[in-house]
Amino acid sequence: MVTIKDIANRLGIAVSTVSKGLNNASDISDETRQLVLDTAIEMGYTSRKLKASGSRKVCIFIENMDYENIEQFGYEIIVGFKLSAARRKWDVSVIPTNLTLQTEEKYDSYMLKNGYSGAFLLGFTLHDDWVKQLNKTTVPTVLLDNYIEKNAHVGYVGTDSNEGIDSAVSHLHDLGHKKIAFLNGSKNSMVSEQRNQAFINSIIKHGLVPEEKLIQYGYYVPDCAKDYVPGFLEDGATAIMCASDLIATGVIAEVLKHGLRVPEDISVIGFDDLPIASQLSPSLTTIRQDRTDLGKSAFLLLDGLVHGISTSKLLLRAKFITRESTGPRKS
């Protein structure tokens, strides 16, 4: 087991200096502090506090995701995680993150100097600095809707896009729709890529032809609908599937602007089943992912990683919810 003295001997500095570096003291230089942290990580050092049985301090890092009230996507995920953590008496910090923090501080250094045993990352993309660093991290880490290969310390939790999207395409196919458009989320996202492929696979499975101009990447916000819905309508789409409920709200508004009705002229399907889905007029047919269960599953996965149980993926089943925004294809 690596000790503070081992780190001091490696660097040729005093034990007290190493201790200050590990505890983020202000009376040593930033360069020395970073050198101590980097060496501690390289040598596999774990603080005495974290070695103590039952002592767990973890964090949820959140970026590019709203989470402060129940209407927002991240809220119930965090609630689910915290509920599970409370039963185990784990201390959970929720830390909004930005690119500046990721540029200024290495992920492993931040975790070590703040005494965190593990983390759950929400809203990150594969291009974020910290996500790139996860290839080599030894910190137990769980990602939502992103996956890191060949690292036993990192796991991924999400909802099965294939089952959910196939249920939605089956529903539209049974209603007679043959020209089905798909408005996806951000392109630089693993879950967007998964949903894109799931849609294409299901279209082919149902004997339809995937049309490139009817499959587009946007963003996970309602406003992106105005850039793509006019093209979908011009190319003859009779139904539009969306990668999120928020996108679907924008799609419905844009369809109405064009003097068309939902679902009489155009059927619309969302993904997530946010509270707003049942409140819309017409209420939104959607693919539900249970966000509270996602949070609970993330804790379960992180707990396993902390205790040396390496799990790469944990996928929940989606549930298709039929409401008023879908109907038979207009003849």
C-alpha positions as CSV (number, residue, x, y, z in Angstrom):
1,M,0.0,0.0,0.0
2,V,1.5,3.3,-1.1
3,T,2.1,5.9,1.7
4,I,2.8,9.6,1.9
5,K,6.4,8.7,2.8
6,D,6.7,6.6,-0.4
7,I,5.6,9.6,-2.5
8,A,8.0,11.9,-0.6
9,N,10.9,9.5,-1.3
10,R,10.0,9.3,-5.0
11,L,10.0,13.1,-5.3
12,G,12.9,13.8,-2.9
13,I,10.8,16.2,-0.8
14,A,9.5,16.4,2.8
15,V,6.6,14.3,3.9
16,S,4.9,17.5,5.2
17,T,5.1,19.0,1.6
18,V,3.4,15.9,0.2
19,S,0.7,16.1,2.8
20,K,0.1,19.8,1.9
21,G,-0.1,18.9,-1.7
22,L,-2.7,16.1,-1.1
23,N,-4.8,18.3,1.1
24,N,-4.8,21.4,-1.2
25,A,-2.9,23.6,1.3
26,S,-2.3,27.2,0.1
27,D,1.3,27.5,1.3
28,I,3.0,25.5,-1.5
29,S,3.3,26.4,-5.1
30,D,0.7,25.2,-7.7
31,E,3.5,23.4,-9.6
32,T,4.5,21.4,-6.5
33,R,0.9,20.6,-5.6
34,Q,0.3,19.3,-9.1
35,L,3.5,17.3,-9.1
36,V,2.5,15.7,-5.8
37,L,-1.0,14.9,-7.1
38,D,0.3,13.4,-10.4
39,T,2.8,11.3,-8.6
40,A,0.3,10.0,-6.0
41,I,-2.1,9.0,-8.9
42,E,0.7,7.3,-10.8
43,M,1.7,5.3,-7.7
44,G,-1.9,4.3,-6.9
45,Y,-2.1,6.2,-3.6
46,T,-5.4,6.2,-1.7
47,S,-5.9,8.5,1.3
48,R,-6.3,7.0,4.8
49,K,-9.8,8.5,5.0
50,L,-10.9,6.7,1.9
51,K,-9.4,3.4,3.1
52,A,-11.6,3.5,6.2
53,S,-14.5,1.0,6.0
54,G,-17.8,2.6,5.0
55,S,-16.2,6.0,4.4
56,R,-17.6,7.2,1.0
57,K,-17.7,10.6,-0.5
58,V,-18.8,10.8,-4.1
59,C,-19.9,13.4,-6.6
60,I,-22.2,14.0,-9.5
61,F,-20.7,16.2,-12.1
62,I,-23.3,17.7,-14.4
63,E,-22.8,19.6,-17.7
64,N,-25.1,20.8,-20.5
65,M,-28.1,19.4,-18.6
66,D,-30.9,21.1,-16.6
67,Y,-31.6,19.5,-13.3
68,E,-33.0,22.1,-10.8
69,N,-36.7,21.3,-10.9
70,I,-38.9,18.2,-11.7
71,E,-39.7,19.4,-15.2
72,Q,-36.1,19.1,-16.2
73,F,-34.4,16.0,-17.5
74,G,-31.6,15.7,-14.9
75,Y,-33.7,16.2,-11.8
76,E,-35.1,12.7,-11.2
77,I,-31.8,11.1,-12.2
78,I,-30.1,13.0,-9.3
79,V,-33.0,12.2,-7.0
80,G,-32.7,8.5,-7.7
81,F,-28.9,8.5,-7.2
82,K,-29.2,10.4,-3.9
83,L,-32.0,8.1,-2.6
84,S,-29.8,5.0,-3.1
85,A,-26.7,6.8,-1.7
86,A,-28.7,7.9,1.5
87,R,-29.5,4.3,2.3
88,R,-25.8,3.5,2.3
89,K,-25.0,6.8,4.2
90,W,-22.8,8.0,1.3
91,D,-22.1,11.8,1.1
92,V,-23.1,13.1,-2.4
93,S,-22.0,16.5,-3.9
94,V,-23.6,17.8,-7.0
95,I,-21.1,19.9,-9.0
96,P,-22.0,21.9,-12.1
97,T,-19.1,21.6,-14.5
98,N,-17.8,23.6,-17.4
99,L,-15.0,23.5,-19.9
100,T,-12.9,25.9,-17.8
101,L,-12.7,23.6,-14.9
102,Q,-11.8,20.7,-17.1
103,T,-9.0,22.7,-18.7
104,E,-7.6,24.0,-15.5
105,E,-7.7,20.7,-13.5
106,K,-7.1,17.0,-14.4
107,Y,-9.9,14.7,-13.5
108,D,-7.9,12.3,-11.3
109,S,-6.2,15.3,-9.5
110,Y,-9.5,16.9,-8.7
111,M,-10.9,13.6,-7.3
112,L,-7.9,12.9,-5.2
113,K,-7.4,16.3,-3.6
114,N,-11.1,16.6,-2.8
115,G,-11.3,13.1,-1.3
116,Y,-13.9,11.7,-3.7
117,S,-14.2,7.9,-3.9
118,G,-16.1,8.0,-7.2
119,A,-18.3,10.0,-9.6
120,F,-21.3,10.0,-11.8
121,L,-21.0,12.2,-15.0
122,L,-24.2,13.6,-16.5
123,G,-24.4,15.6,-19.8
124,F,-20.8,15.2,-20.9
125,T,-19.8,14.5,-24.5
126,L,-17.1,12.2,-25.8
127,H,-15.1,15.3,-26.8
128,D,-14.9,16.8,-23.2
129,D,-11.4,16.8,-21.7
130,W,-12.4,14.8,-18.6
131,V,-14.1,12.1,-20.7
132,K,-10.9,11.7,-22.8
133,Q,-8.9,11.3,-19.6
134,L,-11.2,8.5,-18.4
135,N,-9.3,6.0,-20.7
136,K,-6.6,5.8,-18.0
137,T,-8.4,6.8,-14.8
138,T,-8.3,4.5,-11.8
139,V,-11.2,6.4,-10.1
140,P,-14.5,4.5,-10.1
141,T,-16.7,6.5,-12.6
142,V,-20.1,6.1,-14.1
143,L,-21.2,7.8,-17.3
144,L,-24.7,8.5,-18.5
145,D,-25.1,7.6,-22.2
146,N,-21.4,7.5,-22.9
147,Y,-19.0,4.6,-23.0
148,I,-15.3,4.2,-22.4
149,E,-13.7,1.0,-23.7
150,K,-11.1,-1.2,-21.9
151,N,-11.1,0.5,-18.5
152,A,-12.4,-1.7,-15.7
153,H,-12.9,1.4,-13.5
154,V,-15.5,3.1,-15.8
155,G,-19.1,2.0,-16.5
156,Y,-22.0,3.2,-18.5
157,V,-25.7,3.5,-17.6
158,G,-28.5,4.2,-20.0
159,T,-31.8,3.2,-21.6
160,D,-32.0,0.6,-24.5
161,S,-32.6,2.8,-27.5
162,N,-33.2,-0.2,-29.8
163,E,-36.2,-1.5,-28.0
164,G,-37.8,1.9,-27.5
165,I,-37.3,3.2,-31.0
166,D,-38.4,-0.1,-32.6
167,S,-41.6,0.1,-30.6
168,A,-42.3,3.6,-31.9
169,V,-41.5,2.7,-35.5
170,S,-43.8,-0.4,-35.2
171,H,-46.6,1.8,-33.9
172,L,-46.3,4.3,-36.8
173,H,-46.0,1.4,-39.3
174,D,-49.2,-0.1,-38.0
175,L,-50.9,3.2,-38.5
176,G,-49.9,3.2,-42.2
177,H,-47.0,5.6,-42.1
178,K,-44.3,4.9,-44.7
179,K,-42.4,8.2,-44.8
180,I,-41.1,8.6,-41.2
181,A,-38.6,11.4,-40.4
182,F,-36.2,11.3,-37.4
183,L,-35.0,14.5,-35.8
184,N,-32.0,13.5,-33.6
185,G,-30.1,15.3,-30.9
186,S,-26.5,16.6,-31.0
187,K,-24.1,14.7,-33.4
188,N,-21.2,14.5,-31.0
189,S,-23.0,12.2,-28.6
190,M,-22.9,8.5,-28.2
191,V,-26.6,8.2,-27.4
192,S,-27.5,10.2,-30.5
193,E,-25.4,7.8,-32.6
194,Q,-27.2,4.9,-31.0
195,R,-30.6,6.3,-31.6
196,N,-29.7,7.1,-35.2
197,Q,-28.6,3.5,-35.9
198,A,-31.6,2.1,-33.9
199,F,-34.0,4.1,-36.1
200,I,-32.3,3.0,-39.4
201,N,-32.3,-0.6,-38.3
202,S,-36.0,-0.5,-37.4
203,I,-37.0,1.2,-40.6
204,I,-35.3,-1.5,-42.6
205,K,-36.8,-4.2,-40.3
206,H,-40.3,-3.0,-41.2
207,G,-39.7,-3.1,-44.9
208,L,-39.3,0.7,-45.4
209,V,-36.4,2.6,-47.0
210,P,-34.3,4.9,-44.8
211,E,-34.1,8.3,-46.6
212,E,-31.0,10.4,-45.8
213,K,-32.9,13.7,-46.1
214,L,-35.5,12.5,-43.5
215,I,-32.8,11.7,-40.9
216,Q,-31.2,14.7,-39.4
217,Y,-29.1,15.7,-36.4
218,G,-30.2,18.8,-34.5
219,Y,-29.8,19.7,-30.8
220,Y,-31.7,18.6,-27.7
221,V,-33.7,21.9,-27.6
222,P,-37.1,22.8,-29.1
223,D,-35.7,25.6,-31.3
224,C,-33.8,23.2,-33.6
225,A,-37.2,22.1,-35.1
226,K,-37.5,25.2,-37.3
227,D,-34.4,24.2,-39.2
228,Y,-35.5,20.7,-40.2
229,V,-39.3,20.4,-40.1
230,P,-39.9,22.4,-43.2
231,G,-37.6,20.1,-45.2
232,F,-39.3,17.0,-43.7
233,L,-42.7,18.3,-44.8
234,E,-41.5,19.2,-48.2
235,D,-40.1,15.7,-48.7
236,G,-43.4,14.1,-47.8
237,A,-43.0,12.9,-44.2
238,T,-46.3,11.9,-42.5
239,A,-44.7,11.2,-39.1
240,I,-41.7,12.7,-37.2
241,M,-39.9,10.9,-34.5
242,C,-37.8,13.0,-32.1
243,A,-34.8,12.1,-29.9
244,S,-36.3,14.0,-27.0
245,D,-39.6,15.4,-25.8
246,L,-38.1,18.9,-25.9
247,I,-37.4,18.5,-29.6
248,A,-40.9,17.1,-30.0
249,T,-42.4,20.3,-28.5
250,G,-40.6,22.3,-31.1
251,V,-41.7,20.0,-33.9
252,I,-45.4,20.3,-32.9
253,A,-45.1,24.1,-32.8
254,E,-43.4,24.2,-36.2
255,V,-46.0,21.8,-37.8
256,L,-48.8,24.1,-36.5
257,K,-47.1,27.1,-38.0
258,H,-47.3,25.4,-41.4
259,G,-51.1,25.2,-41.0
260,L,-51.0,21.4,-40.4
261,R,-52.6,19.5,-37.5
262,V,-51.2,16.9,-35.1
263,P,-52.0,14.1,-35.5
264,E,-54.5,14.5,-38.3
265,D,-51.8,15.6,-40.8
266,I,-48.5,14.8,-39.1
267,S,-47.9,12.3,-36.2
268,V,-45.2,13.2,-33.7
269,I,-43.3,11.0,-31.2
270,G,-40.9,12.1,-28.5
271,F,-38.4,10.4,-26.2
272,D,-38.0,10.6,-22.4
273,D,-41.6,11.1,-21.1
274,L,-40.8,14.3,-19.3
275,P,-43.8,15.7,-17.2
276,I,-44.5,18.2,-20.1
277,A,-45.3,15.3,-22.4
278,S,-48.7,14.6,-20.8
279,Q,-49.5,18.3,-20.5
280,L,-49.1,19.2,-24.2
281,S,-52.1,19.6,-26.5
282,P,-52.2,17.1,-28.0
283,S,-50.5,15.0,-25.4
284,L,-47.3,13.5,-26.6
285,T,-46.8,9.9,-27.6
286,T,-43.3,9.1,-26.4
287,I,-40.7,6.6,-25.3
288,R,-40.3,6.6,-21.6
289,Q,-37.0,6.2,-19.8
290,D,-37.4,6.0,-16.1
291,R,-35.0,8.7,-14.9
292,T,-35.3,7.8,-11.2
293,D,-34.3,4.3,-12.0
294,L,-31.4,5.6,-14.1
295,G,-30.1,7.4,-11.0
296,K,-30.6,4.3,-8.8
297,S,-28.8,2.1,-11.4
298,A,-25.9,4.6,-11.7
299,F,-25.4,4.3,-7.9
300,L,-25.6,0.5,-8.1
301,L,-23.0,0.5,-10.8
302,L,-20.7,3.0,-9.0
303,D,-21.0,1.0,-5.8
304,G,-19.9,-2.1,-7.6
305,L,-16.9,-0.3,-9.2
306,V,-15.9,1.1,-5.8
307,H,-15.8,-2.5,-4.4
308,G,-13.9,-3.9,-7.4
309,I,-16.8,-5.3,-9.3
310,S,-16.2,-4.3,-12.9
311,T,-19.4,-3.8,-15.0
312,S,-19.2,-2.1,-18.4
313,K,-22.8,-1.4,-19.2
314,L,-26.2,-1.3,-17.4
315,L,-29.2,-0.7,-19.7
316,L,-32.8,-0.2,-18.6
317,R,-35.7,-1.1,-20.8
318,A,-37.7,1.7,-22.4
319,K,-41.5,1.8,-22.3
320,F,-43.6,3.0,-25.2
321,I,-46.4,5.4,-24.1
322,T,-49.2,6.0,-26.6
323,R,-51.1,9.3,-26.3
324,E,-52.8,11.8,-28.7
325,S,-50.0,13.0,-31.0
326,T,-50.0,9.9,-33.2
327,G,-52.8,8.7,-35.6
328,P,-53.4,7.0,-38.9
329,R,-51.6,8.2,-42.0
330,K,-53.7,10.7,-43.9
331,S,-54.8,9.2,-47.2
